[in-house]
Amino acid sequence: MTNNFKKWSAACLATLMGFFPAVSSAAWPDDQTIELVVGFAPGGGTDLMARALVPFVEKKLGGKARVVVVNKPGAGGEISSAYIARAKPDGYTIGFINVPGFVFIPMYKQSSYQTDDLKIIARIVDDPAVLVARKDSKYKTLPELLAALKKDPGSLSFATSGRGTSGHQALLKIEQAAGVKGTDISFKGAGDFKSAVIGGHVDYAFTSVGEFLTGYGDSATAVAMLVVNPTRVEIIKNVPSIKELGIDVRVSSERGIAGPKTLPQEIADRLQQALKATLEDPEFLKTIKNDAPLVAFMPGPEWTKSLERIRDELKPFVSKMND
């Protein structure tokens, strides 16, 4: 074998070695479809927000970015959080986390994930809880409802999206503040319990402002009794705050995006930028209509610190989970 042939062979090999990685691993996000995982059933606030985000986030990411919503409901969001945590950290599996459930679930039981198993990318919305009732409910005011529960603990049922979720937290906080006890009825998402509320199969339900407006806003049978917030919320300003009615608590469904813990920072940064640009897009805000006033972008690092504060606030309620 001549020296010229050896040089030519080495050059060819070097060329091939440089060529194949470029072919087999195109730049993210062009390789494959991105899964955007939702931990609740279709039709709820998280699911509707996810589906509204998809075309805008694809556009903001650019290139050949494709995103598809994947619902993995159950256990108050635990199933989806564990799925995201265990996914390959290549940017093709991300998903919604729902606070306070995301923080609270690992605090009160042996869960299939820990909060630090995920990389927090960005908060999307801050959506206060709302107590929903049928218009013909026997107890139409909070004082009447609390009086009934004091007289007969557990006599009234409250639909929520699962134990540990914002709706369940709202029930726990009201129970503690008022010294009463209700009965929690867990569903796989707000979309699942709408028919139970309207049909009178549960007495009341805890949902969020956005979910109420989307699911019950034009309902002839359901009404928002109160918002679990110290002040009224402008978009439903006719609904009293719980503080006006004598209880000073706040519960909100904060929803945002996370990925596997070791997701490369450059991918997390691109996703955060795409989400921020989407939430600032007037066309997106038109698309989400009632949810627009609830948009509350927060960068991943800042939201991560905020979750520590929320964890501290939830500690007193851990012991209540076995009551």
Beta strands, then each sheet from edge to edge (+ up, - down):
strand 1: 34-38
strand 2: 67-71
strand 3: 93-99
strand 4: 118-134
strand 5: 157-160
strand 6: 183-186
strand 7: 204-208
strand 8: 222-227
strand 9: 252-260
strand 10: 295-299
sheet 1: 2+ 1+ 3+ 9- 4+ 7- 5- 6-
sheet 2: 2+ 1+ 3+ 9- 4+ 8-
sheet 3: 2+ 1+ 3+ 9- 4+ 10-
end
